[in-house]
Amino acid sequence: MFSTQTYIERRNTLKRTIGSGLILIMGNEESPMNYHDNTYRYRQDSNFLYYFGISLANLAAVIDVDSGEEIIFGDEFSMDDIIWVGPQPTLADQARKVGVYRTEAYSKLAHKLAKAKRVHFTPPYRYENKFKLSEWLGIPVSQLKEKASTDLIKAIIAQRAHKSTEEIVQIEEAVNICREMHIAAMRETRAGRKEYEIAAIIHGKALELGGELAYPIIFSVNGQTLHNHYHGNTMTEGRLALNDSGAENRMFYAGDITRTIPVGKKFTAKQKEIYNIVLKMELSAIAALKPGIQYKEVHLLANRILLEGLSDLGFIKGNIDEMLNEGVQGLFMPHGLGHAIGLDVHDMEDLGENFVGYRDGLERSTQLGLKSLRMAKELEEGYVITVEPGLYFIPELIDKWKSEKKFTNFINYEKLEQYKDFGGVRIEDNCLITADGQKTLGKPIPKTIEEVEDLKN
């Protein structure tokens, strides 16, 4: 946990922002894998962690904005519980550590909510919380998202988006765990090994350093599949392996790093050409970060570099501005440049992606690639975001566009046929927006061709 005062100040800020009513922050329950007592790794709700700091199942908390009263609802461990999980601090003791001096049995929460004139809640993403909220508040499950408090959503995002100095320490720790995960993967990736062997090394390194995975590992020779969680391929000489894996530290802050590495000891000449385009995209995008710039503009900057590089290599031809406006780049990078990161690897997106990354007057594009940009609005000091450009050769998408005769005046489909087995390249780092620019968080992780090859030799 952070200091008691940190949690008190966070809740006080929230109270000042929300004019009146009862704020409800739901914690998470255990989630069974296949029967009640066999559960997935427990993860507390991030909003509950931010304001109340306790990582225990079956908790909820309320803040009465009008009276200032704060209550954590939950049940103390019984002797039967202690037999299985060992002695535990009392809920009351843990509540005091975060500056809350009243706890009640979980069963009393429904009565508390029933007496409230207005209950502010966030959109639930776990079904057990959906069912409980529906019963307590008399709102059909299908309407909970639209009935959630926009005032509370905006207040939480405005607060959590700006990372404090103590939060940056935690994120950097997570990124440094990621660093060791990626270096281990670089050293161990070689022809003849299964992808799952490297995935096991990556996960093991996170655990070894006191962390956990922030999201399921993406490690694949088929990097053209953006979120590829299959690890059954045998790696062969001449292929690339894309490693998108991140750690969550003991304070639940996340790092999200991607590197692309040759299965062999060296990149091929063909691979170097594509890799260096992506590296230039990433370095240029990071250099452009500063308060006030729209992240959408940084995304488009990276896409311009993508098109220029592909034009130099003969994949496309024509006016770059025209291609950028029409969306030719979506064939090669069908995702956004990055997203917010913090207590969530996609920070606060449970509250609504458009609330986090957009604003009134800034509408989401329908163009392939740009429509997937999660963070588009102006950056502010204290934001932490990912920068993760990529360049992919997706056979199914190539075939679709070719059959539709899409952008035939720009795209050299004949050359693309020679790259259908290439895979994809993505490079990603995590950046803090500072008063006059940015800081790339964590210790440097090899990413130039020379750095990666030196590590493999």
Phi, psi and omega in degrees: 000157168281185179292156176306316184297327179301312182290322178299314181294322178298315180291323178296320176299317180296318179300318182293332183278322180269122189294315182199169179106188182249123176269126178250122175246112182273132168274176180260157172264170167295150181239112183293141174284309183213347168203166195307317188268001179247097192250158170293164174305130184285138175223118179290153174300138185291326177294322177295318178298320184295318185263336185232347166068001186258123180262072176229145179287158171065046175237156170211158181220149176234147173236115176275106185296325185286318182265341184085358183292141178231131182223135170257127179258129178180172183247140177292155178294135176273172177297323177299321177297315185296326177302322184271324187246357178088173181296143183228149172295152180289156176299321179299320179294317180292322178299320180297328180296338179250014173081023176249128190243015174222127174235150179222159175299146183301327182297341182274353183295318182302318180295320179299316181291324182297331182275347185282141178286324178215132178245120175269125177220157178266159181296121182285143179246348175261136186294326180297324177287327175299314182295319180294314180298320179300317180291314184292320188258355179068033180246128177304143181307320183293344183254359185299320182297314182286336180272352178300154185282110177297324178300317180291317179303310182294325180292317180295315181297316180300327182278310185288336183295330180265110185279133177283169179301319181290331176289320179300322176303317181291317180296320178296323176299316178297317180296323179291331171293317176305319180305313181292325176299315184287320178297318178299318180295319179300315183292328188264348181284122177199163182301141178097342180271153175277149177301323183293337175295319180287322177301322178294321178295317180299310181296319180298322180293322177299314180294319181302327183263016174084013181247195175213176176285138176277343179193163180300140183296134168253105177221114188200148170281349176260066184291350177289345173269112197299315179244075186264104181261007176278133184234029187264359183281147169272127183282141182233155179304141177091354178264163171257149173242125179262124182242103175247098183216141184223157182250152170245127183275185185292343175263008172076015174273148191248151165241151184216103188234142174231138171224151177239129191227150176285144175293320175280192182280340184228151167287145172283165179301320179297317180293321180299320181299314182288317182300317183291333173296313182293320179298318178296320177301314184292312182296321180291320179296315179298317181297334182276349185291134176189161177299139176097336180279139175288134178293336173302320180293324177292320175303314181292326174301313179297320179293325176297315178298322176302309183294321178297317179294318179292327177294317179300328182269357176088012178283331181221165177211154177119189184284124184296317180300318180296315179296320181296318180293324183275343175095025178302325184298340180299334177296328188257334177220083185275026178225169179281167185286334181174187186205167174291152179216146181182245175291338173244148178294326166249090198298126172066013183290348171295338180276350180123115185302321181290330175293324184284314191252355182232179179208170176302131180091351177243099186268152179284137178287159173257003183283137179304130184098297181292329179292342180264007178286113185280327178245115182235336189284180180297137178279150179230153177304132181100347175291147169237126184226160172267149172236111189218070176290158178211165175218121190228151173242097187260104187306317183296321180287321176301312181298321181296309181295322180295316180294330178275359184053042184276128178054036180295338177284347180248322193261133176270086183294332179297318178290323180300328179303330182282353184243010183296339179259013186287318186099229181199162178232132172219140178228132187218137172226169182246129190233136173266131175278121181257180183300327184235014180168239181209163171228126174283122188281148176086170176290150182302141177245127184313132178211344171286160179303317182295318180297317181293314181295321178299323182289331183272351184254000000 
